[in-house]
């Protein structure tokens, strides 16, 4: 298995999908290669985390009554 150069679907930057990352993906049972570069993956994760705050289900203590 050799390193692969992939193109990010968000920013079109090229990034390297290393042998060790490929082994990790295979070990976890992931079938698809990453589609986003590490920076875009981090930004997307942060955006998802920010969208989950507030509203129902966000950071509410389950022991409290309404």
C-alpha positions in Angstrom: 0.0 0.0 0.0 1.4 3.4 -1.0 0.5 6.9 -0.1 -2.3 8.4 -2.3 -2.8 12.0 -3.3 -6.4 12.9 -3.1 -8.3 16.1 -4.0 -10.6 17.7 -1.4 -14.2 18.0 -2.5 -14.6 21.3 -0.6 -11.5 23.4 -1.3 -10.0 21.4 -4.2 -6.6 21.2 -2.4 -4.6 18.1 -2.8 -3.8 16.1 0.3 -2.0 12.9 1.1 -3.8 9.8 2.3 -0.9 8.1 4.0 -0.3 4.4 4.3 -1.0 4.5 8.0 -4.2 6.4 7.5 -5.3 3.8 4.9 -4.5 1.0 7.4 -6.5 2.8 10.1 -9.5 3.2 7.7 -9.3 -0.5 6.8 -9.1 -1.5 10.4 -12.2 0.5 11.3 -14.1 -1.0 8.4 -14.4 2.2 6.4 -14.9 1.4 2.7 -14.5 4.9 1.3 -11.5 7.2 1.1 -11.7 10.6 2.8 -13.2 13.2 0.5 -12.0 16.2 2.5 -8.6 17.4 3.5 -7.8 17.5 7.2 -8.5 21.3 7.4 -11.9 21.0 5.8 -12.7 17.9 7.9 -11.8 19.8 11.1 -13.9 22.8 9.9 -16.9 20.6 9.1 -16.7 18.9 12.5 -16.5 22.2 14.3 -19.5 23.5 12.3 -21.5 20.3 13.2 -20.6 20.8 16.9 -21.7 24.4 16.8 -25.0 23.5 15.2 -25.7 21.0 17.9 -25.6 23.5 20.7 -28.8 25.1 22.1 -32.3 24.0 21.2 -33.6 20.6 22.3 -31.1 18.0 23.1 -28.1 20.3 23.4 -26.2 20.2 26.6 -29.3 19.7 28.7 -28.9 17.8 32.0 -31.1 14.7 31.8 -31.8 14.7 35.5 -33.7 18.0 35.5 -37.4 18.3 35.0 -39.0 20.9 32.7 
